[in-house]
Every structure is written in structure tokens, then in C-alpha cells.
């Protein structure tokens, strides 16, 4: 079914069926006060645009219907071209399935749709990226059509009558595609190539989640609230080491399993209760993993040594089971657990009528939270190159966070998922909050971050060169900025309470006599930080250096700012744990 479920049980319906891998914590039915609080929660969320109007939803359904018709027409044409019998051609089928937030029924206003085109065995992937692409190009409603055939999960992206859609492709080993096809059937994976299995994974995971929760409407409303809270608190980003949509959905689903008769107001509170006390790295599982004997790699720390190092495993319920949170680091986990604890305290107050639901969704001021920040600046000569460059840099920022975590003088590194326009055209900025370890007495130390920063930029430049993306004017630099100086980079900070709107404003060129020169695009990186004891911890000052930002193999032509390779920081262990290779950040 390509559209969200619509006919669900009443929100207070009693559930007695056993869900999940353990028995429920409580089977208590909701009280009148719980229903009142749930209605208050709904009213509080409405101004944030988390609920789509009926007209917008009907428009999405109409667009998906047209797309589904196009798929059937195209597959029929392919079947005729390949001389299939008329009896098969008439019944060959083909179908559009959806997954992600739309399939779960928790999409917001203006959100895109993740879709999957399922075709029979005689339709090739090359047909999808050629003849189907051309068929889409002929449609007057289709705009911004582009194919990304070499991606980890190959995709066609387009705007169909104003709705952004990403379409994946999977060819099943079936002669026809029936209308009642259930993609949760593991037998469908037999004899499929790995790209088709990856493409099917999003739909299979989404459908399993919906199948494993006691009450879909309660699950949806709770998930809307948790996703809004996570975005407001800057912890919604799989690519940067926090959690993405599928991970938040599975945590909420597990909460629903543990409290199967609870309504959303109670479930939000229980969500924070359960996961503020969860003993990580014990995995979150919605069902017992099953082995289908298809020899596909699955998450299993007993077999795969690298799985033992995952810090916050949340395991997808569909075969092949995977950990959706492999990007989580020590810092991002600590940040999220702290947010869970704060969420528990706030929802305690709300359910005691000591606070309103609006308090839960108040955005904390990231730029007042820390005393020290590292600012990354990435720039490119053209808009197209800038989009590619920024995408690559952002996908690697978690490596920098990992490098900083290994520094003996750093307790925590918190990257803000929000990026901001840089000081020049085609440039982007990210901000990372840093907590330094406390230094006893008045001892003074130089904290050298050159290795941490340069090994990160080395990785980014090498990736850009190996993928033939790199251009000479692509630049990446970093700087240390104190909290009191952030308003110079983001001049509207003092006047704004909500940080999420800052991307509409541009940086100014600034120079502060009391701090390092932070004019872009100088090639300086964070280098030596002098730390002295203070009540809150280390107090660093930056010594500006004309230091290197990257290095490339001798066979390549380096950009102007590159220099010798990074050297190990003084005091580091003789061996470092190598950074894990990047994997696809697309979880759905």
C-alpha cells in the first residue's frame, strides 16, 4: 500500500496482545487526565507545522496515484518491447510503494516523499534510469528531474506537481507484481542483487515498525512529538552522529510496546523515562532477529567484531537487521542522554500541571551552552560545486568529532546540525561546541588541536580528489571562537531567542583585537590552545598559525592551501584507532 493507514483503532482501545521481545511494563488504560493532556499536546504542536492540512494530503495522494499509473504504463511498454505474451503483459503490474515519514504517517508540511518502484524480473535497472527517466521527463508536472545512478542507493529525484519525491528501484524475481504484494515477505529477497535489497530495506523496515506497534495512531502522535522535540533541541541528524528518522521511530515504537494501552501524552513521558535510564550499549530491539539463511550481513556483535564498538545500537526489525545508529559517538550519545533526562524532568512537571507542553519544545540556545566553539568554514567557486563540497564536508564532520573526542583534554564535542551561510557567496559554516577537561590549580597547558583538525581536512580532501569532485578553489578551514565572540560571526544572536532561523542571515567580516583573526577564508586551523585552571574548566586561547589544512598523494595536484601531512600530537598514544570508513547516511 503506497499511502499511510487511515482506519485505526480508537486511541484508548485496550490491547492485550504481547508486543516486542519482553512483556509490557504496564497495561494501564488511560485516564481522563491523560486524554486531556494529549489534546493539549496536539494543540501545542499545531503552530509548528507538524500536521498537514487535508487538502495537502489529498494532493500528495493524487500525485502518488499519477506516479503509480506511470509506472504501470511504463512496465507494460517494456513488456511489449521484450515480446512477452499478451496474457502476461496485461497482468504484469508494477507498483509504487512509499516509506519513511510519509509511510509512517508523520510527515510535516512541505516534506518530501520517499518512494520505491517495484518491477518484475524482466525489467532491468538500466530501463529504470533510461526509459522511465525519459517518460518522467515528458510529464509537464515534473520539474528538477535528476538521476543519481551511482549512489550507494541509486535514486531518481524530481518534483512532481510541487511535491519533492525520491524514487528508488527494485526488481523482484517475480513474473508479475500483484497489487496485494507484501514486501515484508523475506522470500522476496532471494536471488536479488545488493542494490535491490538496499532499495527494499526502507519499505520493509517501515512496514515492520507499523506492524509491531500496538496502536498506530498513538504511535504516530507520539513520534510527531518526539521528532519535533529532537529537531528543536538540535539532536536530529543521522549524518552528524545523532539519530535520524528511522531511529527515533524505533525508540518510540519500543516505548509503545512497553506501554501498549497508553495515549500520546503518557507515551512521551515514558519515552524519556525509558531511554534516560537505558543501559547503553544494550541494543534496542523491536523483535527477535531472524536468520533467513540468505547469507546477508546482519548486525551481530557475536560474529562481527566491529559491531561490538557501536555505542547506541538501535536495530532495524526487517532482515537483514542493521544498526541504524552506527554514526553515534561518545559525545553525541552523552548529549542525547542528557537531553532525555531533561525531557523527563520537563514532562514530569507537565503531567503534574506545573508546566505547559510548550516548555518541552523550547529551543535551547546552543550558542550560550558552551564557553568555547570551533567554527568550520567551507567554500567553493560556484553554486553547483558548493552544494557538492558542502555535502561531502558535512558527511565527514562526525570524523572531526571523533578526533576531538580522542584528545585527552576534551570532554565533549557537540556539533550543531544547523549550518549557516558563510561570509562570502557559496560558503557554509558549522559550529561545534567544545568542553575542555578541568585543570586543577592554576596550571597552564598548551592544547594542540592541529592533528585533530588536519587529519579531518586530509580525509575530506582525499575523498574529494578520489571522487574527482575537487576543484582548486574549494576551501575548508577551522577556527576557535569564544562564546562572547560568537555574536561577531552571527551578529543577530543577541537579538534572537530561536537559533533555527539564523541561516537567513549572513556573516560579517570581523576582527577582534582580543582574539584571533577570523576573517574568511584564511587557511588557519585551530592549533595551539593555552589552558589554565578555572572553575568551569580549561580556558583556551588560540595562537594563530598559517598551518596546513590537508594533504594529498604526490600524484595529485594539491590545492594552494595544502601542506605536509598531519603529524601525531604530542602526548598521543603510539597507535590510534583508525577512523571507520564512511557508510551511506541514508537509513530509510
LUMNU-502788 format. One line per field, with one value per residue (C-alpha): residue number from 1; x, y, z. Coordinates in nm, 4 decimals, always signed. Layout:
resi: [NUM,...]
x: [X,...]
y: [Y,...]
z: [Z,...]
# end
This chain:
resi: [1,2,3,4,5,6,7,8,9,10,11,12,13,14,15,16,17,18,19,20,21,22,23,24,25,26,27,28,29,30,31,32,33,34,35,36,37,38,39,40,41,42,43,44,45,46,47,48,49,50,51,52,53,54,55,56,57,58,59,60,61,62,63,64,65,66,67,68,69,70,71,72,73,74,75,76,77,78,79,80,81,82,83,84,85,86,87,88,89,90,91,92,93,94,95,96,97,98,99,100,101,102,103,104,105,106,107,108,109,110,111,112,113,114,115,116,117,118,119,120,121,122,123,124,125,126,127,128,129,130,131,132,133,134,135,136,137,138,139,140,141,142,143,144,145,146,147,148,149,150,151,152,153,154,155,156,157,158,159,160,161,162,163,164,165,166,167,168,169,170,171,172,173,174,175,176,177,178,179,180,181,182,183,184,185,186,187,188,189,190,191,192,193,194,195,196,197,198,199,200,201,202,203,204,205,206,207,208,209,210,211,212,213,214,215,216,217,218,219,220,221,222,223,224,225,226,227,228,229,230,231,232,233,234,235,236,237,238,239,240,241,242,243,244,245,246,247,248,249,250,251,252,253,254,255,256,257,258,259,260,261,262,263,264,265,266,267,268,269,270,271,272,273,274,275,276,277,278,279,280,281,282,283,284,285,286,287,288,289,290,291,292,293,294,295,296,297,298,299,300,301,302,303,304,305,306,307,308,309,310,311,312,313,314,315,316,317,318,319,320,321,322,323,324,325,326,327,328,329,330,331,332,333,334,335,336,337,338,339,340,341,342,343,344,345,346,347,348,349,350,351,352,353,354,355,356,357,358,359,360,361,362,363,364,365,366,367,368,369,370,371,372,373,374,375,376,377,378,379,380,381,382,383,384,385,386,387,388,389,390,391,392,393,394,395,396,397,398,399,400,401,402,403,404,405,406,407,408,409,410,411,412,413,414,415,416,417,418,419,420,421,422,423,424,425,426,427,428,429,430,431,432,433,434,435,436,437,438,439,440,441,442,443,444,445,446,447,448,449,450,451,452,453,454,455,456,457,458,459,460,461,462,463,464,465,466,467,468,469,470,471,472,473,474,475,476,477,478,479,480,481,482,483,484,485,486,487,488,489,490,491,492,493,494,495,496,497,498,499,500,501,502,503,504,505,506,507,508,509,510,511,512,513,514,515,516,517,518,519,520,521,522,523,524,525,526,527,528,529,530,531,532,533,534,535,536,537,538,539,540,541,542,543,544,545,546,547,548,549,550,551,552,553,554,555,556,557,558,559,560,561,562,563,564,565,566,567,568,569,570,571,572,573,574,575,576,577,578,579,580,581,582,583,584,585,586,587,588]
x: [+0.0000,+0.1631,-0.0334,-0.0484,-0.3031,-0.6194,-0.8570,-0.7100,-0.8374,-0.9569,-0.6700,-0.7939,-0.8619,-0.7280,-0.4501,-0.3730,-0.1509,+0.2156,+0.4452,+0.8230,+1.0877,+0.9722,+0.6389,+0.4839,+0.5827,+0.2234,-0.1133,-0.2877,-0.5640,-0.5608,-0.7450,-0.9441,-0.6496,-0.4293,-0.6761,-0.6897,-0.3098,-0.2952,-0.5319,-0.3173,-0.0127,-0.1851,-0.2800,+0.0756,+0.2269,-0.0080,+0.1794,+0.4992,+0.3526,+0.3756,+0.0227,-0.0607,-0.3964,-0.6408,-0.6111,-0.2323,-0.2645,-0.5147,-0.2735,+0.0016,-0.2310,-0.3249,+0.0423,+0.1319,-0.1649,-0.0394,+0.3100,+0.1744,-0.0137,+0.3022,+0.4923,+0.2281,+0.2212,+0.5992,+0.6313,+0.3619,+0.5518,+0.8764,+0.6965,+0.5654,+0.9102,+1.0555,+0.7877,+0.6213,+0.2924,-0.0136,-0.1620,+0.1419,+0.1634,-0.1927,-0.1334,+0.2327,+0.1615,+0.4269,+0.3733,+0.4888,+0.5422,+0.6270,+0.8447,+0.9939,+0.7905,+0.5097,+0.4526,+0.4608,+0.2035,+0.4189,+0.5315,+0.5189,+0.4002,+0.6106,+0.8055,+0.9319,+0.8206,+1.0454,+0.9132,+1.0096,+0.9304,+0.8859,+0.9115,+0.9011,+1.2106,+1.2269,+1.2598,+1.6242,+1.7675,+1.9074,+1.5477,+1.4523,+1.7325,+1.6730,+1.3197,+1.1394,+1.3548,+1.2567,+0.8911,+0.9117,+1.0804,+0.7777,+0.5373,+0.4561,+0.4125,+0.7714,+1.0434,+1.4030,+1.4449,+1.7840,+1.9209,+2.1866,+2.2631,+2.5998,+2.4804,+2.5029,+2.1260,+2.0595,+1.7763,+1.5790,+1.4931,+1.2174,+0.9451,+0.6021,+0.3390,+0.5222,+0.5918,+0.9578,+0.9959,+1.2936,+1.2287,+1.4331,+1.4100,+1.3850,+1.3408,+1.1874,+1.2275,+0.8582,+0.6885,+0.4117,+0.3764,+0.0413,-0.1488,-0.1526,+0.2241,+0.3616,+0.7239,+0.7770,+0.7989,+1.1654,+1.1363,+1.1262,+1.4951,+1.6106,+1.8245,+1.8226,+2.1296,+2.2504,+2.1232,+1.7686,+1.7971,+1.9120,+1.6280,+1.3719,+1.5095,+1.3324,+0.9879,+1.0477,+1.1657,+0.8790,+0.6158,+0.7626,+0.7546,+0.3865,+0.3167,+0.4952,+0.3252,+0.0054,-0.1831,-0.0708,-0.2458,-0.0913,+0.2459,+0.2147,+0.1201,+0.3981,+0.6518,+0.5449,+0.6080,+0.9471,+1.0687,+0.9668,+1.1420,+1.4586,+1.4729,+1.4154,+1.6946,+1.9446,+1.9805,+1.8068,+2.0737,+2.1969,+2.4783,+2.6258,+2.6117,+2.2722,+1.9585,+1.7695,+1.4021,+1.4093,+1.5972,+1.3553,+1.0663,+1.2090,+1.2652,+0.9055,+0.7832,+0.9670,+0.8038,+0.4630,+0.5360,+0.6199,+0.3053,+0.0599,-0.2576,-0.1104,-0.2023,+0.0463,+0.0847,+0.1789,+0.3963,+0.6043,+0.6737,+0.7513,+0.9827,+1.2043,+1.1752,+1.2821,+1.5704,+1.7137,+1.7697,+1.8589,+2.1867,+2.3663,+2.5179,+2.2461,+2.0603,+1.7023,+1.5127,+1.1504,+1.1553,+1.3917,+1.6263,+1.5599,+1.8097,+1.6734,+1.9811,+2.0385,+2.3981,+2.3413,+2.5442,+2.3397,+2.4170,+2.5565,+2.8350,+2.8950,+3.0069,+3.1199,+3.3869,+3.3166,+2.9550,+3.0861,+3.2026,+2.8627,+2.7709,+2.3940,+2.2658,+1.9071,+1.8410,+1.6086,+1.3362,+1.3476,+1.6006,+1.8885,+1.8916,+2.1226,+2.2210,+2.0681,+2.2934,+2.6459,+2.7365,+2.6739,+2.9879,+3.0646,+2.9849,+2.6590,+2.5375,+2.6206,+2.4370,+2.1277,+2.1159,+2.1396,+1.8501,+1.6476,+1.6981,+1.5932,+1.2908,+1.1912,+1.2130,+1.0024,+0.7332,+0.7178,+0.6274,+0.3775,+0.1882,+0.1761,+0.0233,+0.3263,+0.4251,+0.2783,+0.3750,+0.5326,+0.8189,+0.9197,+0.9594,+1.1530,+1.4722,+1.7811,+2.0347,+2.3206,+2.5380,+2.5149,+2.5619,+2.9415,+3.2335,+3.4358,+3.3476,+3.5195,+3.3820,+3.4239,+3.4104,+3.3704,+3.3670,+3.3650,+3.3715,+3.0261,+2.6854,+2.6951,+3.0437,+2.9399,+2.6473,+2.8721,+3.1503,+2.9188,+2.7562,+3.0948,+3.2210,+2.9018,+2.9156,+3.2657,+3.2132,+3.1494,+3.5132,+3.6256,+3.4047,+3.5668,+3.9140,+3.8313,+3.6890,+4.0233,+4.2044,+4.2935,+4.1986,+3.8498,+3.5470,+3.2798,+3.2334,+2.8790,+2.8163,+2.5042,+2.3096,+2.2098,+2.4510,+2.4806,+2.5760,+2.9424,+3.0827,+3.1166,+2.8961,+2.8961,+3.0274,+2.8838,+2.9639,+2.9172,+2.9615,+3.0940,+3.0685,+3.3703,+3.4013,+3.7590,+3.8557,+3.9007,+4.2571,+4.3386,+4.5040,+4.6499,+4.8375,+4.8773,+4.8891,+4.9094,+4.6397,+4.7385,+4.4471,+4.6453,+4.6467,+4.2733,+4.1783,+4.4290,+4.3546,+3.9895,+4.0688,+4.3064,+4.0173,+3.7832,+4.0304,+4.1344,+3.7714,+3.7059,+4.0071,+3.9350,+3.5760,+3.7033,+3.4979,+3.7819,+3.8385,+4.1300,+3.9156,+3.7387,+3.8490,+3.7989,+3.9271,+3.8611,+3.8969,+3.8477,+3.5887,+3.4864,+3.1209,+3.1439,+3.2802,+3.0108,+2.7901,+3.0579,+3.0202,+2.6432,+2.5522,+2.1841,+2.2494,+2.1884,+1.8562,+1.7236,+1.5894,+1.5315,+1.8535,+1.6879,+1.6203,+1.9816,+2.0517,+1.8667,+2.1440,+2.4978,+2.8254,+3.0189,+3.3930,+3.5192,+3.8451,+3.8580,+4.1729,+4.1261,+4.1005,+4.2331,+4.1678,+3.8551,+3.8323,+3.7413,+3.8952,+4.2351,+4.3845,+4.4411,+4.3204,+4.2688,+4.6185,+4.7676,+4.5310,+4.6691,+4.4621,+4.4650,+4.2635,+3.9261,+3.6003,+3.4351,+3.7464,+4.0156,+4.0378,+4.1920,+4.3379,+4.4347,+4.7715,+4.7034,+4.9223,+4.9462,+4.9048,+4.8179,+4.4640,+4.5118,+4.7462,+4.7094,+4.9040,+5.2091,+5.0438,+4.7740,+4.7972,+4.7298,+4.5178,+4.7052,+4.6364,+4.7652,+5.0890,+5.2639,+5.0609,+4.9326,+5.1723,+5.0689,+5.0003,+5.2473,+5.1400,+4.9263,+4.9410,+5.1739,+4.8778,+4.5374,+4.2159,+4.1607,+3.8560,+3.5849,+3.5156,+3.2121,+2.8922,+2.5719,+2.3887,+2.0577,+1.8898,+1.5388]
y: [+0.0000,+0.3300,+0.5528,+0.5787,+0.3784,+0.5764,+0.3436,+0.2743,+0.1678,+0.4374,+0.5824,+0.4413,+0.0877,-0.1784,-0.4007,-0.7415,-0.8884,-0.9352,-0.6946,-0.6848,-0.9088,-0.8572,-0.8279,-0.4847,-0.2682,-0.1518,-0.2387,+0.0527,+0.2199,+0.5986,+0.8167,+1.1244,+1.3434,+1.1586,+1.2289,+1.5962,+1.6199,+1.4503,+1.7100,+1.9866,+1.8271,+1.8291,+2.1959,+2.2862,+2.1147,+2.2683,+2.6017,+2.4115,+2.2779,+1.9110,+1.8390,+1.8615,+2.0007,+1.7602,+1.9404,+1.8979,+1.5305,+1.4750,+1.6437,+1.4015,+1.1048,+1.2346,+1.2799,+0.9294,+0.7926,+0.9557,+0.8252,+0.4755,+0.4894,+0.5994,+0.3029,+0.0557,+0.2100,+0.2040,-0.1593,-0.2614,-0.0833,-0.2571,-0.5928,-0.5373,-0.4329,-0.7553,-0.9639,-1.1063,-1.2899,-1.0655,-1.2551,-1.1608,-0.8042,-0.7264,-0.8562,-0.7652,-0.4959,-0.2844,-0.0592,+0.2457,+0.1876,+0.4605,+0.4566,+0.6976,+0.9660,+0.9657,+0.5909,+0.6162,+0.8944,+1.1525,+1.3756,+1.7513,+2.0305,+2.0517,+1.7323,+1.5189,+1.1622,+0.8566,+0.6109,+0.2740,+0.1498,-0.2292,-0.4064,-0.7701,-0.9687,-0.8767,-0.5017,-0.4011,-0.1257,+0.0267,+0.0531,+0.2487,+0.5015,+0.5306,+0.4760,+0.5533,+0.8618,+0.9749,+0.9057,+1.1259,+1.3978,+1.4073,+1.4864,+1.8552,+1.8260,+1.7018,+1.9558,+1.9355,+1.5807,+1.4236,+1.0709,+0.9607,+0.6176,+0.5679,+0.6420,+0.3825,+0.3520,+0.4614,+0.7142,+0.9395,+1.2749,+1.5019,+1.7471,+1.6207,+1.8959,+2.0695,+1.7571,+1.6558,+1.2799,+1.0424,+0.7198,+0.4037,+0.0922,-0.2780,-0.5662,-0.8742,-1.2316,-1.2421,-1.2563,-1.0198,-0.7736,-0.8325,-0.5410,-0.7097,-0.7680,-0.7656,-0.6505,-0.7879,-1.1379,-1.2405,-1.4840,-1.1843,-1.1218,-1.4467,-1.4051,-1.0238,-0.8083,-0.5995,-0.2711,-0.4061,-0.5340,-0.1897,-0.0254,-0.2587,-0.2051,+0.1260,-0.0117,-0.3352,-0.1535,+0.0971,-0.1725,-0.3842,-0.0889,-0.0273,-0.3972,-0.4137,-0.1254,-0.1827,+0.1256,+0.3113,+0.6414,+0.6655,+0.5754,+0.8438,+1.1232,+1.0310,+1.0149,+1.3576,+1.4998,+1.3304,+1.4297,+1.7916,+1.7886,+1.6352,+1.8929,+2.1810,+2.0510,+2.0073,+1.6288,+1.5202,+1.4264,+1.0796,+1.2142,+1.4161,+1.1353,+1.1927,+0.9961,+1.0087,+0.9474,+0.5670,+0.5575,+0.7948,+0.5891,+0.2665,+0.4208,+0.5441,+0.2050,+0.0297,+0.2677,+0.1846,-0.1866,-0.1381,+0.0678,-0.0725,+0.0950,+0.4386,+0.7516,+1.0018,+1.2303,+0.9307,+0.7759,+1.0929,+1.0909,+0.7163,+0.7636,+0.9916,+0.7644,+0.4524,+0.5986,+0.8264,+0.5060,+0.2715,+0.0872,+0.1541,-0.0148,-0.2779,-0.2787,-0.1633,-0.4412,-0.4435,-0.8186,-1.1114,-1.1140,-1.3943,-1.5704,-1.6286,-1.8190,-1.5766,-1.5078,-1.1343,-0.9417,-0.8624,-0.6781,-0.9371,-0.8458,-1.2156,-1.2602,-0.9174,-0.7557,-0.4021,-0.4298,-0.4567,-0.0953,+0.0553,+0.2865,+0.3187,+0.0286,+0.0507,-0.2496,-0.2419,-0.5097,-0.6315,-0.8802,-0.8113,-0.6434,-0.3421,-0.0898,+0.2427,+0.4412,+0.3398,+0.7105,+0.7805,+0.8856,+0.9173,+1.2900,+1.2623,+0.9813,+1.1835,+1.4837,+1.2784,+1.1020,+1.4395,+1.5635,+1.2535,+1.3356,+1.6960,+1.5811,+1.3520,+1.6375,+1.8654,+1.6052,+1.5273,+1.8928,+1.8914,+1.5855,+1.7427,+2.0561,+2.2607,+2.3438,+2.3559,+2.1371,+2.4404,+2.4106,+2.0768,+2.2369,+2.5443,+2.5571,+2.5794,+2.8433,+2.6362,+2.9475,+3.0118,+2.6493,+2.6292,+2.8601,+2.7523,+2.6730,+2.5548,+2.7061,+2.5227,+2.7189,+2.5549,+2.7479,+2.6785,+2.8956,+2.8088,+2.7153,+2.3637,+2.2975,+2.4493,+2.2067,+1.9082,+2.0345,+2.1131,+1.7705,+1.5993,+1.8116,+1.7627,+1.3855,+1.3828,+1.6182,+1.3219,+1.2213,+1.5549,+1.4996,+1.1578,+1.3120,+1.5732,+1.3093,+1.1286,+1.4405,+1.3917,+1.7497,+1.7442,+1.6061,+1.6654,+1.7967,+1.8997,+1.9886,+2.1924,+2.0136,+2.3568,+2.5003,+2.8710,+3.0844,+3.1829,+3.5330,+3.5017,+3.3731,+2.9922,+2.9312,+2.7498,+2.7420,+2.4811,+2.5419,+2.2840,+2.3418,+2.2198,+2.1253,+2.1081,+1.8957,+2.0799,+2.1585,+2.1689,+2.4713,+2.7373,+2.5027,+2.6280,+2.3971,+2.4327,+2.2220,+2.1406,+2.0605,+2.0748,+1.6970,+1.6680,+1.9317,+1.8420,+1.4698,+1.5656,+1.8002,+1.5377,+1.2938,+1.5429,+1.6493,+1.2927,+1.1924,+1.4899,+1.4048,+1.0324,+1.1029,+1.3594,+1.6320,+1.8529,+2.1973,+2.4275,+2.6925,+2.4536,+2.5534,+2.4200,+2.5914,+2.5996,+2.8469,+2.8685,+3.1204,+3.2014,+3.2320,+3.6071,+3.6444,+3.4407,+3.7459,+3.8822,+3.5786,+3.5646,+3.9279,+3.8502,+3.6137,+3.8715,+3.9758,+3.6279,+3.3640,+3.0916,+2.9845,+2.7850,+3.0975,+3.2147,+3.0638,+3.3559,+3.5919,+3.6249,+3.6584,+3.9804,+4.0136,+4.0816,+4.1284,+4.1376,+4.2752,+4.0325,+3.7203,+3.5515,+3.6949,+3.5158,+3.6698,+3.4057,+3.2355,+3.2352,+2.8855,+2.8883,+2.5960,+2.5610,+2.4934,+2.5646,+2.6391,+2.7612,+2.6179,+2.7421,+2.6245,+2.7879,+2.6993,+2.5577,+2.4019,+2.4854,+2.8381,+2.8206,+3.0969,+3.0423,+3.1150,+3.1814,+2.9880,+2.9704,+2.5964,+2.3321,+2.2115,+1.8996,+1.6799,+1.4667,+1.1872,+1.3090,+1.2091,+1.4701,+1.8440,+1.9873,+2.2959,+2.6113,+2.5710,+2.2149,+2.1301,+1.8346,+1.5559,+1.5716,+1.4645,+1.2982,+1.5340,+1.5279,+1.3027,+1.0851,+0.7064,+0.5349,+0.3914,+0.5356,+0.3542,+0.4153,+0.6124,+0.3863,+0.4181,+0.6207,+0.4341,+0.5546,+0.8044,+0.7247,+0.4991,+0.4871]
z: [+0.0000,-0.1032,+0.1353,+0.5169,+0.7085,+0.7773,+0.9609,+1.3014,+1.6411,+1.8826,+2.0813,+2.4124,+2.2872,+2.5221,+2.3905,+2.5399,+2.2672,+2.3586,+2.1693,+2.1429,+2.2946,+2.6555,+2.8289,+2.8776,+3.1747,+3.2212,+3.0671,+3.2392,+3.0429,+3.0000,+3.2478,+3.1624,+3.2621,+3.0117,+2.7314,+2.8279,+2.8290,+2.4886,+2.3435,+2.4936,+2.3327,+1.9924,+2.0260,+2.1289,+1.8234,+1.5651,+1.5266,+1.4384,+1.1125,+1.2083,+1.0872,+0.7181,+0.6047,+0.4396,+0.1054,+0.1080,+0.1974,-0.0829,-0.3234,-0.2191,-0.2701,-0.6155,-0.7128,-0.5948,-0.7876,-1.1080,-1.0453,-0.9825,-1.3141,-1.4956,-1.3503,-1.4666,-1.8157,-1.8411,-1.7287,-1.9757,-2.2556,-2.1546,-2.1508,-2.5031,-2.6264,-2.4852,-2.6611,-2.3514,-2.4163,-2.4240,-2.1293,-1.9175,-2.0461,-1.9368,-1.5846,-1.5365,-1.2791,-1.1136,-0.8164,-0.6223,-0.2506,-0.0017,+0.3085,+0.5582,+0.7330,+0.4749,+0.5025,+0.8811,+0.8616,+1.0441,+0.7565,+0.8067,+0.5796,+0.2650,+0.3393,+0.0527,-0.0163,-0.0249,-0.2830,-0.4276,-0.7779,-0.7707,-1.1072,-1.2293,-1.3207,-1.6894,-1.6156,-1.5712,-1.3544,-1.6751,-1.8029,-1.4928,-1.5435,-1.9190,-2.0498,-1.7218,-1.6754,-2.0253,-1.9523,-1.6437,-1.8471,-2.0784,-1.7923,-1.7660,-1.3856,-1.3444,-1.2625,-1.1370,-1.2679,-1.1969,-1.1737,-0.9241,-1.0648,-0.8933,-0.5393,-0.2618,-0.3063,-0.6698,-0.6968,-0.9314,-0.7732,-0.9006,-0.8149,-0.9250,-0.9229,-0.6392,-0.4305,-0.3919,-0.4461,-0.4302,-0.6231,-0.5679,-0.7834,-0.7029,-0.9450,-0.7861,-0.9084,-0.9991,-1.3380,-1.2261,-0.9377,-0.7617,-0.6072,-0.2662,-0.2563,+0.0992,+0.0959,+0.4477,+0.2981,+0.3371,+0.0464,-0.1893,-0.1171,-0.2756,-0.5863,-0.5672,-0.6200,-0.3277,-0.4746,-0.4877,-0.1316,-0.0155,-0.2044,-0.0452,+0.3037,+0.3705,+0.2894,+0.4774,+0.7921,+0.7834,+0.7346,+1.0152,+1.2554,+1.1795,+1.2237,+1.5606,+1.7458,+1.9474,+1.8281,+1.5170,+1.5910,+1.9387,+1.7887,+1.5201,+1.7559,+1.9968,+1.7158,+1.5871,+1.9334,+1.9780,+1.6300,+1.6912,+2.0285,+1.8776,+1.5985,+1.8383,+2.0612,+1.7758,+1.8077,+1.4852,+1.2318,+1.1440,+0.9293,+1.2183,+1.4724,+1.6321,+1.5373,+1.2085,+1.1400,+1.1460,+1.4775,+1.6516,+1.5110,+1.6563,+2.0002,+2.0050,+1.8794,+2.1647,+2.4131,+2.2664,+2.3070,+2.6739,+2.7410,+2.4844,+2.6153,+2.6869,+2.4904,+2.3466,+2.6491,+2.8647,+2.5934,+2.5521,+2.9255,+2.9260,+2.6266,+2.8336,+3.1368,+2.9459,+2.7473,+3.0172,+3.2155,+2.9288,+2.9843,+2.6571,+2.4632,+2.5200,+2.1863,+2.1309,+1.9514,+1.8350,+1.7658,+1.7914,+1.4904,+1.2440,+1.0199,+0.6698,+0.5534,+0.2655,+0.3727,+0.4032,+0.6632,+0.9751,+1.2982,+1.5365,+1.7820,+1.8485,+1.4890,+1.3691,+1.5909,+1.4671,+1.5885,+1.9449,+1.9318,+1.8483,+2.1341,+2.0978,+1.8849,+1.7597,+1.5377,+1.2384,+1.2606,+0.8979,+0.7617,+0.7093,+1.0509,+1.0740,+1.3372,+1.2310,+1.4686,+1.3673,+1.3441,+1.7138,+1.9034,+2.2740,+2.2610,+2.0699,+2.2946,+2.6066,+2.4631,+2.3774,+2.7153,+2.8877,+2.6720,+2.7645,+3.1319,+3.0825,+2.8833,+3.1709,+3.4210,+3.1992,+3.1260,+3.4995,+3.5525,+3.2653,+3.3895,+3.7370,+3.5780,+3.6836,+3.3231,+2.9731,+2.6772,+2.5123,+2.7614,+2.6095,+2.2663,+2.3754,+2.1708,+2.3943,+2.2986,+2.1582,+2.1369,+2.5101,+2.6158,+2.5803,+2.6536,+2.3502,+1.9907,+1.6752,+1.3567,+1.0254,+0.7008,+0.3608,+0.0341,-0.3402,-0.6550,-0.7957,-0.6557,-0.8022,-0.6654,-0.3333,-0.2968,-0.3691,-0.1424,+0.1489,+0.1185,+0.1389,+0.4283,+0.6299,+0.5793,+0.7342,+1.0308,+1.2586,+1.1893,+1.3313,+1.6365,+1.6806,+1.6527,+1.9157,+2.1495,+2.1429,+2.2613,+2.6267,+2.7124,+2.5554,+2.7363,+2.4727,+2.1172,+2.0161,+1.6516,+1.5793,+1.3000,+1.1688,+0.9121,+0.8391,+0.5373,+0.5316,+0.4885,+0.1117,-0.1630,-0.1965,+0.1552,+0.4582,+0.8277,+1.1035,+1.4752,+1.7238,+2.0991,+2.2973,+2.6658,+2.7968,+3.0933,+3.4196,+3.5127,+3.8811,+4.0335,+3.8077,+3.5830,+3.2266,+2.9271,+2.5542,+2.3892,+2.0337,+1.8036,+1.4803,+1.4398,+1.5134,+1.2581,+0.9880,+0.9877,+0.9306,+0.6421,+0.4979,+0.4843,+0.3187,+0.0506,-0.0279,-0.0684,-0.2966,-0.5123,-0.5320,-0.6384,-0.8949,-0.7297,-0.6145,-0.7666,-0.6861,-0.5168,-0.2804,+0.0694,+0.4205,+0.7330,+1.1070,+1.3909,+1.7646,+1.8857,+2.2418,+2.3357,+2.3826,+2.0281,+1.8506,+1.8062,+1.5709,+1.3460,+1.3960,+1.4636,+1.5261,+1.8161,+2.0863,+1.9387,+1.8674,+2.1026,+1.8440,+1.6739,+1.3973,+1.1897,+1.1840,+0.8441,+0.6865,+0.7955,+0.6643,+0.8493,+0.8664,+0.8285,+1.1784,+1.3622,+1.7388,+1.8981,+2.1871,+1.9746,+1.6675,+1.3239,+1.1992,+0.8557,+0.5934,+0.4000,+0.5683,+0.5842,+0.9599,+1.1638,+1.5350,+1.6556,+1.9982,+2.2840,+2.6136,+2.9001,+3.2572,+3.5572,+3.6154,+3.7861,+3.4766,+3.3263,+3.0780,+2.9458,+2.5993,+2.3894,+2.0293,+1.8773,+1.5109,+1.2711,+0.8967,+0.9287,+0.6756,+0.6187,+0.4078,+0.2159,-0.0963,-0.2633,-0.4606,-0.7873,-0.7377,-0.7765,-0.4323,-0.3718,-0.2731,+0.0990,+0.1290,+0.3022,+0.4619,+0.6187,+0.9717,+1.2451,+1.5658,+1.8547,+2.1437,+2.4246,+2.1978,+2.2257,+1.9826,+1.7935,+1.7192,+1.6432,+1.2718,+1.1715,+1.0338,+0.6663,+0.5742,+0.5049,+0.3447,+0.5629,+0.4007,+0.6556,+0.5186]
# end
